[in-house]
Amino acid sequence: MPGYLGNEQEPEGQHERGQGFQGQHPAHHLEFQQQGGDQQFADITSLSDRTTKQVPTVRSAVTMNIGVYDDPSLTWYPIVTAASDASVPVALIMAFPNGSVLVANAYWSLQKVPTVGKNEALSTQISLSYAADPIRYAS
């Protein structure tokens, strides 16, 4: 499991197994942007209907972009690079301040060319495409 993104400590036992971002994650995220998951609909309106009708079909794919400071010396960098290079779904755990946890499998992609700006730290993007619906556990 390469990805543990959270506010405080990693879940019990994660560090001992050498998994996750090993405590470096909170200060290195610039922003999270989630997209997708929108319900799609099929039109079932007949010619005699005066009002259109729709039924739910599928949901659009859920993606997340995470802006991070670009620093290949951080312990999470080779882990995320390996997940990106593997091109298979890899586990993701997100812990939230209220104690709840989100668990998912996602395809990972690390932009290996950093964004460069005058008087700004190097940054890059980690993009995730969920392979299935995530599971959310309450605290």
Residue pairs with C-beta under 8 A, 6 or more apart in sequence:
1 14
1 19
1 20
1 90
1 91
1 92
1 93
2 19
2 20
2 76
2 79
2 80
2 82
2 83
2 90
2 91
2 108
3 20
3 21
3 79
3 80
3 83
3 90
3 91
3 92
3 93
3 106
3 108
4 10
4 11
4 14
4 19
4 20
4 21
4 25
4 92
4 93
4 94
4 95
5 21
5 25
5 29
5 66
5 92
5 93
5 94
5 95
6 25
6 26
6 93
6 94
6 95
6 96
7 26
7 95
7 96
7 97
8 26
8 95
9 23
10 20
10 21
10 22
10 23
10 95
11 93
11 95
11 101
14 20
15 22
15 23
19 79
20 76
20 79
20 93
21 75
21 76
21 79
22 75
22 76
24 74
24 75
24 76
25 76
28 68
28 69
28 71
28 74
28 76
29 66
29 67
29 68
30 67
30 68
30 69
30 123
31 66
31 67
32 64
32 65
32 66
32 67
33 64
33 65
33 66
33 67
34 62
34 63
34 64
35 62
35 63
35 64
35 65
36 59
36 60
36 61
36 62
36 63
37 59
37 60
37 61
37 62
38 59
38 60
39 56
39 59
40 56
40 57
40 58
40 59
40 60
41 54
41 55
41 56
41 57
42 54
42 55
42 57
43 52
43 53
43 54
44 53
44 54
44 55
45 51
45 52
45 53
61 129
61 130
62 129
62 130
62 134
63 127
63 128
63 129
63 130
64 106
64 127
64 128
64 130
65 125
65 126
65 127
65 128
66 125
66 126
66 127
66 128
67 123
67 124
67 125
68 123
68 124
68 125
68 126
69 121
69 122
69 123
69 124
70 114
70 115
70 121
70 122
70 123
70 124
71 77
71 122
72 78
80 108
80 110
80 126
81 110
81 112
83 90
83 108
83 110
84 108
84 109
84 110
86 108
87 107
88 107
89 105
89 106
89 107
89 131
89 132
90 105
90 106
90 107
90 108
91 103
91 104
91 105
92 102
92 103
92 104
92 105
92 106
92 128
92 134
93 101
93 102
93 103
94 101
94 102
94 104
95 101
96 102
98 139
99 138
99 139
100 136
100 137
100 138
100 139
101 136
101 137
101 139
102 134
102 135
102 136
102 137
103 134
103 135
103 136
103 137
104 130
104 131
104 132
104 133
104 134
104 135
105 130
105 131
105 132
106 128
106 129
106 130
106 131
107 128
107 129
107 131
108 126
108 127
108 128
109 126
109 127
109 128
109 129
110 124
110 125
110 126
110 127
111 124
111 125
111 126
111 127
112 124
113 124
114 122
114 123
114 124
115 122
115 123
115 124
116 122
